[in-house]
Amino acid sequence: MSGFGSPVNFVPKLFDPELDWPIQEGRVSFRRLYVNKAADDHRLIFNCSLNLHGPKQIVSENFSVKIGEPAYLEILDDPSNAIVRGGRAFVRQPRIAVTDLGGNLVRGRNSELFVVTEVYDTTLNVGRIYSKHKDSSDELRAEVLNGIAQFRNLAIDKIGHGYRLKYSLMRKEKEEYWYANIYCVGSSFNVVVSDVYSIEMNQNPAMGLSNNQPFLQQPIISFVDAGGNVVESSGYTSIAASLTSSLSRFNPIVVDTIMAPVPSVVKVSFADDFSGSNYTVLGPGEDIEIFVTFTEEIKIKKGGASDIPWIEMNTSNNETFSKAILDVSVNDRSRILRFLYSVKLGDRVEFVNYLSEEGLHLESWQFTDSWGRSANVSLPDVNGNKTLVSSARIGLDDETPRIISIDSITLNGEYGAGHEVMLAVTFSRNVSCVSNLSLK
């Protein structure tokens, strides 16, 4: 006799692919069956291989399988899936799933479960992981929402080889955190030098002499990236040193680059249609226009038709990226770029925004200034005042629109047959009318 379900397996030490058990004294007793998928409509079907005159198949009553306690952490995304640059936010921010023994996402425990990340083996590299938003240990913890912990704005400062991140599950009880002895380790990745971010004084001038004699200790200046790593090939030709007027006893040296800064993103905003609105909720099938403004006009070199630049949004359903796609009709030169995001089923978020500073992906396209230097496409801080949230408050909800109020817009009074009374029906979000409606 065999039993089949949705899906049913033995524990590993008793696993039998056919789920067959012998008949003993006219009965078959199964042992240690389990169902790994949580649901409310499971059934078991039992088939007998004997040639019987009566029914040879019976079906059990419906039964439910509930989600168990957290047992595993599964890495859905990890910095190792893209190039990691020193001092720059990871292009692929960690996304961790919390599951039970059957692989079901542990849901409904908001504000109770957190995932914390750290560098796995600090003996191999000296770099530290930190948040580009706020240098605090609180930023290294991600709250588990509907079974998913999504990290944001994480970065590692120092370059090195063989970095790995460790993710550990934590519980919060009475404002205290404690480890749940459940963890996983990501794949190995290297941290490489990023673009020039600033200059750094390695050696100050000292022991100056009068009579136009050079300093006995000459200044040494380094070009460094955002993580403090020296950039050996910066593209800059020279720096200038000059004295500034000062009432202080010692005149400091001001170091300045001769070359002008490259174009950079100064603002990301919604279309003007949403400005002035307190809060707008949109649903599946609606389009959202997003505009990215640079400090100056940039030259656009188009790439392949399938490699269109896109912005990663914070509306992901944890299975695929949520992308706002560039309008390909853009001119070869432009200061403002138009992106379009189409709301999908499953998109639910309180405030629409891009995911991180590194959320703009050029693919095979190139954005440069008039001198051919690559533009800086890092987006403004997601918590700053130049982001989508500061432009307008837009939320997404995939629930069916519902009526939230019915009001009369006709003057108060008594009306009889032949009179028209106008009613205003307000829905929770925008709807389209495809036929004549009546209210009874």
C-alpha positions as CSV (number, residue, x, y, z in Angstrom):
1,M,0.0,0.0,0.0
2,S,1.4,3.5,-0.8
3,G,0.5,7.0,0.2
4,F,0.9,10.2,-1.8
5,G,0.4,13.8,-0.7
6,S,1.5,17.4,-1.4
7,P,4.4,16.8,-0.8
8,V,5.1,13.9,1.6
9,N,8.5,12.4,2.7
10,F,10.0,10.4,5.4
11,V,12.6,11.7,7.7
12,P,16.0,11.2,6.0
13,K,16.9,8.0,7.9
14,L,13.7,6.2,6.9
15,F,13.3,7.8,3.4
16,D,11.4,5.5,0.9
17,P,10.7,7.2,-2.5
18,E,7.6,4.9,-3.1
19,L,6.2,5.3,0.4
20,D,5.3,1.6,0.5
21,W,4.7,-0.2,3.7
22,P,4.0,-3.9,4.3
23,I,0.6,-5.3,5.2
24,Q,0.6,-7.0,8.7
25,E,-2.4,-8.7,10.2
26,G,-4.7,-7.0,7.6
27,R,-3.5,-3.5,8.4
28,V,-0.9,-1.0,7.2
29,S,0.6,1.4,9.8
30,F,2.7,4.3,8.5
31,R,5.4,5.8,10.6
32,R,7.0,9.2,10.7
33,L,5.4,10.8,7.7
34,Y,5.6,14.6,7.4
35,V,4.5,17.3,5.0
36,N,7.0,20.0,4.4
37,K,4.7,22.7,2.8
38,A,2.4,24.6,5.1
39,A,-1.2,24.8,3.8
40,D,-4.8,24.2,4.9
41,D,-5.9,21.8,2.1
42,H,-3.6,18.8,2.2
43,R,-5.0,15.3,1.6
44,L,-3.4,11.9,1.5
45,I,-4.3,9.3,-1.2
46,F,-3.8,5.6,-0.4
47,N,-3.5,3.1,-3.2
48,C,-3.5,-0.7,-2.8
49,S,-1.6,-2.8,-5.4
50,L,-3.7,-5.9,-4.7
51,N,-6.4,-7.0,-7.2
52,L,-9.5,-6.3,-5.0
53,H,-13.2,-6.5,-6.0
54,G,-14.0,-3.4,-4.1
55,P,-12.3,0.1,-4.0
56,K,-8.5,0.1,-4.1
57,Q,-8.0,3.8,-3.4
58,I,-9.1,5.9,-0.4
59,V,-8.6,9.6,0.3
60,S,-8.0,11.1,3.7
61,E,-9.9,14.1,5.0
62,N,-8.3,17.5,4.5
63,F,-5.8,18.5,7.1
64,S,-3.6,21.6,7.7
65,V,0.1,21.9,8.2
66,K,1.2,25.0,10.1
67,I,4.4,27.0,9.8
68,G,7.0,25.9,12.4
69,E,9.6,27.7,14.4
70,P,12.6,29.3,12.6
71,A,15.2,26.6,11.7
72,Y,17.2,27.8,8.7
73,L,18.6,31.0,7.1
74,E,18.6,31.0,3.3
75,I,20.6,33.6,1.3
76,L,18.5,35.1,-1.5
77,D,21.0,37.8,-2.4
78,D,24.6,38.5,-1.3
79,P,27.3,41.1,-2.1
80,S,29.3,38.3,-3.8
81,N,26.8,38.4,-6.7
82,A,28.4,41.7,-8.0
83,I,31.6,43.7,-7.8
84,V,32.2,45.1,-4.3
85,R,34.1,48.4,-4.1
86,G,35.7,49.9,-1.0
87,G,33.6,52.4,0.8
88,R,30.7,52.1,-1.6
89,A,27.3,50.5,-0.8
90,F,27.0,47.0,-2.1
91,V,25.4,46.7,-5.5
92,R,23.6,43.6,-4.3
93,Q,22.5,44.2,-0.7
94,P,22.0,41.0,1.5
95,R,18.5,39.5,1.4
96,I,18.0,36.6,3.8
97,A,15.0,34.2,4.1
98,V,14.0,32.7,7.5
99,T,12.4,29.3,7.1
100,D,11.2,26.4,9.2
101,L,12.3,22.8,8.9
102,G,10.0,22.4,5.9
103,G,11.4,25.4,4.0
104,N,8.3,27.6,4.7
105,L,8.9,31.3,5.2
106,V,8.4,32.2,8.9
107,R,5.7,35.0,8.7
108,G,3.8,37.1,11.1
109,R,6.5,37.7,13.7
110,N,7.2,41.4,13.0
111,S,9.5,43.1,15.5
112,E,10.4,39.8,17.1
113,L,13.0,38.4,14.6
114,F,16.1,40.1,13.3
115,V,19.1,39.0,11.1
116,V,22.4,40.5,12.0
117,T,25.5,40.5,9.7
118,E,29.2,40.7,10.3
119,V,32.5,39.9,8.6
120,Y,32.9,36.1,9.0
121,D,36.7,35.8,9.5
122,T,38.4,39.0,10.7
123,T,41.9,37.3,10.7
124,L,41.9,37.4,6.8
125,N,41.0,41.1,6.3
126,V,41.0,44.3,8.4
127,G,38.0,45.9,6.7
128,R,34.8,46.5,8.7
129,I,31.2,46.4,7.5
130,Y,29.1,49.4,8.2
131,S,26.1,51.3,7.0
132,K,26.5,54.3,4.6
133,H,23.4,55.8,6.2
134,K,24.4,55.7,9.9
135,D,27.5,54.2,11.5
136,S,25.7,52.3,14.2
137,S,25.4,48.6,15.1
138,D,21.6,49.0,14.8
139,E,22.1,49.4,11.1
140,L,23.7,45.9,10.8
141,R,20.4,44.3,12.0
142,A,17.6,43.8,9.5
143,E,14.0,43.2,10.8
144,V,12.4,40.0,9.4
145,L,9.2,41.0,7.6
146,N,7.0,38.2,6.2
147,G,10.0,35.8,6.4
148,I,12.5,38.1,4.7
149,A,15.3,40.3,6.1
150,Q,16.4,43.0,3.6
151,F,19.6,44.9,4.4
152,R,20.2,48.3,2.9
153,N,23.2,50.7,2.4
154,L,25.8,48.3,3.8
155,A,29.5,48.7,2.7
156,I,33.0,47.5,3.6
157,D,35.7,50.1,3.8
158,K,39.1,48.3,3.2
159,I,40.1,46.4,0.1
160,G,41.0,42.7,0.4
161,H,40.5,39.1,-0.8
162,G,38.2,36.4,0.5
163,Y,35.7,38.4,2.4
164,R,32.6,36.5,3.6
165,L,29.6,37.7,5.5
166,K,28.0,35.8,8.3
167,Y,24.2,36.1,8.9
168,S,22.8,35.2,12.3
169,L,19.2,35.1,13.6
170,M,18.4,37.1,16.7
171,R,15.2,37.4,18.8
172,K,14.1,40.5,20.5
173,E,12.4,40.2,23.9
174,K,11.8,43.1,26.3
175,E,14.1,45.4,24.3
176,E,17.0,42.9,24.5
177,Y,18.5,40.9,21.7
178,W,19.8,37.4,21.9
179,Y,21.2,35.0,19.3
180,A,19.0,32.0,18.3
181,N,22.0,29.8,17.3
182,I,20.9,29.8,13.7
183,Y,23.3,31.2,11.1
184,C,24.6,30.9,7.6
185,V,27.7,32.2,5.7
186,G,27.7,33.8,2.3
187,S,30.1,33.2,-0.6
188,S,33.6,34.6,-0.8
189,F,34.1,37.9,-2.5
190,N,36.9,40.5,-3.0
191,V,36.7,44.2,-2.2
192,V,38.5,46.3,-4.9
193,V,39.4,50.0,-5.1
194,S,36.6,52.4,-6.0
195,D,36.7,55.8,-7.7
196,V,38.5,58.7,-6.2
197,Y,36.4,60.2,-3.4
198,S,38.7,62.6,-1.7
199,I,42.4,63.5,-1.0
200,E,44.2,62.6,2.2
201,M,47.2,64.1,3.9
202,N,49.8,61.3,4.4
203,Q,52.6,63.6,5.5
204,N,52.4,67.2,6.7
205,P,55.0,69.8,5.7
206,A,57.5,70.4,8.6
207,M,60.8,72.1,9.4
208,G,60.4,75.0,7.0
209,L,63.3,77.3,6.5
210,S,63.4,81.0,5.5
211,N,65.2,82.5,2.6
212,N,63.2,80.5,0.0
213,Q,64.5,77.1,1.3
214,P,62.3,74.0,0.7
215,F,60.7,72.2,3.6
216,L,62.9,69.6,5.1
217,Q,59.8,67.4,5.3
218,Q,57.7,67.8,2.2
219,P,53.9,67.1,2.1
220,I,52.6,63.9,0.7
221,I,49.0,63.8,-0.6
222,S,47.1,60.6,-1.6
223,F,43.9,60.2,-3.7
224,V,41.6,57.8,-1.8
225,D,38.3,56.2,-2.4
226,A,35.3,56.3,0.0
227,G,36.9,53.6,2.1
228,G,40.2,55.3,2.6
229,N,42.0,53.1,0.1
230,V,44.7,54.7,-2.1
231,V,43.7,55.0,-5.8
232,E,46.8,54.5,-7.8
233,S,45.3,55.4,-11.2
234,S,43.0,58.4,-10.6
235,G,43.1,60.1,-13.9
236,Y,44.0,63.4,-12.3
237,T,47.1,65.2,-13.6
238,S,48.1,67.5,-10.8
239,I,47.2,69.3,-7.6
240,A,48.0,72.8,-6.6
241,A,49.1,74.1,-3.2
242,S,48.5,77.7,-2.2
243,L,48.7,79.9,0.9
244,T,45.5,81.4,2.3
245,S,45.2,84.7,4.1
246,S,44.8,84.0,7.8
247,L,45.0,85.8,11.1
248,S,46.3,82.7,12.8
249,R,49.9,82.2,13.6
250,F,50.4,79.5,11.0
251,N,49.1,79.7,7.5
252,P,47.5,76.4,6.5
253,I,48.1,75.0,3.0
254,V,44.9,74.5,0.9
255,V,45.1,71.6,-1.6
256,D,42.7,71.8,-4.6
257,T,42.4,69.8,-7.8
258,I,42.7,71.6,-11.1
259,M,40.1,69.5,-12.9
260,A,36.4,70.2,-12.6
261,P,34.1,67.7,-10.9
262,V,32.3,65.1,-13.1
263,P,28.5,65.3,-13.4
264,S,26.6,63.6,-10.6
265,V,23.0,63.0,-9.6
266,V,21.5,65.9,-7.7
267,K,17.9,64.8,-7.3
268,V,15.4,62.0,-8.0
269,S,11.7,62.9,-8.1
270,F,8.2,61.9,-9.3
271,A,6.3,63.6,-12.0
272,D,4.7,66.9,-11.1
273,D,1.2,65.2,-11.1
274,F,1.9,63.9,-7.6
275,S,3.3,67.1,-6.1
276,G,1.1,68.7,-3.5
277,S,-0.7,65.5,-2.8
278,N,-0.7,64.3,0.9
279,Y,-0.7,60.6,0.0
280,T,-1.4,58.6,-3.1
281,V,-2.0,54.9,-3.3
282,L,-1.5,53.1,-6.7
283,G,-2.2,49.5,-7.7
284,P,-1.2,46.9,-10.4
285,G,-1.3,48.1,-14.0
286,E,-0.5,51.8,-13.2
287,D,2.7,53.5,-14.3
288,I,4.9,55.8,-12.3
289,E,7.2,58.4,-13.9
290,I,10.5,58.9,-12.2
291,F,13.0,61.7,-13.1
292,V,16.7,61.7,-12.4
293,T,18.4,65.1,-12.5
294,F,22.2,65.6,-12.9
295,T,24.3,68.6,-12.0
296,E,24.9,69.3,-15.7
297,E,24.0,68.0,-19.1
298,I,25.5,64.5,-19.8
299,K,26.3,62.7,-23.1
300,I,24.5,59.4,-23.5
301,K,26.0,56.5,-25.4
302,K,23.3,53.9,-26.0
303,G,24.1,50.2,-25.6
304,G,22.2,47.1,-26.6
305,A,18.4,47.1,-26.9
306,S,18.1,44.5,-24.1
307,D,20.6,46.3,-21.8
308,I,18.5,49.4,-20.9
309,P,19.6,51.3,-17.7
310,W,17.3,50.7,-14.7
311,I,16.8,51.8,-11.1
312,E,16.2,49.1,-8.5
313,M,13.1,50.0,-6.4
314,N,12.1,49.1,-2.9
315,T,8.9,47.4,-4.1
316,S,10.4,44.0,-4.7
317,N,8.3,40.9,-3.9
318,N,11.5,39.1,-2.8
319,E,11.6,37.0,-6.0
320,T,12.7,39.4,-8.7
321,F,14.1,42.9,-8.9
322,S,11.7,45.8,-9.2
323,K,13.0,47.9,-12.0
324,A,12.2,51.4,-13.2
325,I,13.3,51.4,-16.9
326,L,14.9,54.3,-18.7
327,D,12.8,55.9,-21.5
328,V,14.9,54.9,-24.6
329,S,13.7,57.9,-26.6
330,V,16.0,60.1,-24.5
331,N,18.3,62.5,-26.5
332,D,22.0,62.0,-26.9
333,R,22.5,64.9,-24.5
334,S,20.2,65.5,-21.5
335,R,20.3,66.8,-17.9
336,I,17.1,65.1,-16.8
337,L,16.4,61.4,-17.5
338,R,12.9,59.8,-17.4
339,F,12.3,56.3,-16.0
340,L,9.1,54.4,-15.9
341,Y,8.0,51.9,-13.3
342,S,5.0,49.7,-13.9
343,V,3.2,48.4,-10.7
344,K,2.9,44.6,-10.6
345,L,0.8,42.2,-8.7
346,G,2.3,41.7,-5.3
347,D,3.8,45.2,-5.0
348,R,3.0,46.5,-1.6
349,V,5.0,49.3,0.1
350,E,4.1,52.3,2.2
351,F,6.4,54.8,0.5
352,V,7.9,54.2,-3.0
353,N,11.6,54.9,-3.2
354,Y,14.7,53.5,-4.8
355,L,16.5,50.7,-2.9
356,S,20.0,52.2,-2.3
357,E,22.5,54.8,-3.5
358,E,23.9,52.2,-5.9
359,G,20.4,51.5,-7.4
360,L,21.0,53.0,-10.8
361,H,22.4,50.3,-13.2
362,L,23.8,51.5,-16.6
363,E,24.2,48.0,-18.1
364,S,26.1,48.5,-21.4
365,W,25.1,52.2,-21.7
366,Q,27.6,55.0,-20.9
367,F,26.9,58.4,-19.3
368,T,29.8,60.9,-19.7
369,D,30.5,64.6,-19.6
370,S,31.8,66.7,-22.6
371,W,35.4,65.6,-21.9
372,G,34.4,61.9,-22.0
373,R,34.8,61.3,-18.2
374,S,32.2,58.9,-16.7
375,A,29.4,60.5,-14.8
376,N,28.9,59.7,-11.1
377,V,25.6,57.8,-11.1
378,S,25.3,57.3,-7.3
379,L,21.8,58.3,-6.2
380,P,21.2,60.7,-3.2
381,D,21.0,59.2,0.3
382,V,17.7,57.3,0.5
383,N,17.0,59.1,3.7
384,G,17.9,62.6,2.4
385,N,15.8,65.4,1.1
386,K,16.5,64.8,-2.6
387,T,14.8,61.4,-3.0
388,L,11.5,60.2,-4.2
389,V,9.9,60.2,-0.8
390,S,10.8,63.9,-0.4
391,S,9.3,64.6,-3.8
392,A,5.9,63.0,-3.1
393,R,4.3,60.3,-0.8
394,I,3.2,57.4,-3.0
395,G,2.3,53.9,-1.7
396,L,1.5,50.7,-3.5
397,D,-1.3,48.2,-2.6
398,D,-2.3,45.2,-4.7
399,E,-5.6,44.7,-2.8
400,T,-8.9,45.1,-4.7
401,P,-10.0,48.8,-4.5
402,R,-12.7,49.3,-2.0
403,I,-15.3,52.1,-1.4
404,I,-14.3,54.2,1.6
405,S,-17.1,56.8,1.4
406,I,-20.3,57.8,-0.3
407,D,-21.3,61.5,-0.2
408,S,-24.0,63.6,-1.7
409,I,-22.8,66.6,-3.7
410,T,-26.4,67.9,-4.2
411,L,-27.6,70.7,-1.9
412,N,-29.6,69.7,1.1
413,G,-33.4,69.5,0.6
414,E,-36.3,67.4,-0.3
415,Y,-36.5,65.9,-3.8
416,G,-39.2,64.0,-5.6
417,A,-39.7,62.0,-8.8
418,G,-37.9,63.4,-11.8
419,H,-35.2,65.2,-9.7
420,E,-31.5,64.2,-9.9
421,V,-29.4,63.7,-6.8
422,M,-25.6,63.5,-7.4
423,L,-23.6,61.1,-5.3
424,A,-19.8,60.9,-5.0
425,V,-18.3,57.5,-4.4
426,T,-14.7,57.5,-3.2
427,F,-12.5,54.5,-3.6
428,S,-9.3,53.6,-1.8
429,R,-7.3,54.1,-5.0
430,N,-7.7,55.0,-8.6
431,V,-10.1,52.8,-10.6
432,S,-11.3,52.7,-14.2
433,C,-15.0,52.4,-15.2
434,V,-15.5,50.0,-18.2
435,S,-19.3,50.1,-18.2
436,N,-22.3,52.0,-16.8
437,L,-22.6,51.7,-13.0
438,S,-25.7,51.9,-10.8
439,L,-26.1,52.3,-7.0
440,K,-29.2,50.6,-5.6
